[in-house]
Amino acid sequence: MATPDGWENAFVAMSVALGATPEEASAALDESARGRVASLVQALSHPVRETRAKALASGLARIAIAIEKARLA
C-alpha cells in the first residue's frame, strides 16, 4: 500500500502520530528519502501548532484513503 506521495511521508506522519519527533522519524530513512520528506518534516516541526496539526492530519488522511482504496479493491 502506498500513499499518493510515497510511503516515506506516510511513515513520518504515522511515526509522529505514535510519538516520535519529526526528526527522529526522518532519521530512520536514507538520505534520498529524507529529501522527499523534508517539507513534511519542516511542517511538522513548525512553531505554529495549527501548521503542525494540518500537516499531521493531511499525512494521516492519505494513509486512511490508501487503506480504504485497498479495502475496496
C-alpha positions in Angstrom: 0.0 0.0 0.0 1.4 3.3 -1.0 0.1 6.8 -0.4 0.0 9.2 -3.4 3.1 11.0 -2.3 5.1 7.8 -1.3 5.5 5.6 1.7 8.1 7.8 3.3 5.6 10.6 4.0 3.2 8.0 5.4 6.0 6.6 7.6 6.9 10.0 9.0 3.2 11.0 9.6 2.4 7.7 11.4 5.7 7.9 13.4 4.9 11.4 14.6 1.3 10.3 15.5 2.8 7.5 17.6 5.0 9.9 19.5 8.3 10.2 17.5 9.6 13.6 16.7 9.7 14.5 13.0 13.5 14.5 13.2 13.6 11.0 14.8 11.2 9.7 12.1 13.2 11.1 9.2 16.5 9.9 10.7 15.3 6.4 10.2 15.3 7.0 6.4 18.2 7.1 4.0 19.4 10.4 2.6 17.3 10.4 -0.6 14.2 9.6 1.4 14.9 12.4 3.8 14.9 14.7 0.9 11.5 13.5 -0.2 10.0 14.1 3.3 11.8 17.4 4.1 8.7 19.6 3.5 6.6 17.4 5.8 9.3 17.3 8.5 9.5 21.1 8.2 5.7 21.5 8.6 5.6 19.0 11.5 8.4 21.0 13.2 6.8 24.4 12.6 6.4 26.6 15.7 2.7 27.3 15.0 0.5 24.5 16.3 -2.1 24.8 13.6 0.5 24.3 10.9 1.8 21.1 12.7 -1.8 19.9 13.1 -2.7 20.4 9.4 0.5 18.6 8.3 -0.2 15.7 10.5 -3.9 15.5 9.6 -3.0 15.6 5.9 -0.4 12.9 6.2 -2.8 10.6 8.2 -5.7 11.3 5.9 -3.6 10.0 3.0 -2.9 6.8 4.9 -6.6 6.4 5.6 -7.5 6.9 2.0 -4.9 4.4 0.8 -6.3 1.8 3.3 -9.9 2.4 2.2 -8.9 2.1 -1.5 -7.1 -1.2 -0.8 -10.1 -2.5 1.2 -12.5 -1.7 -1.6 -10.3 -3.2 -4.3 
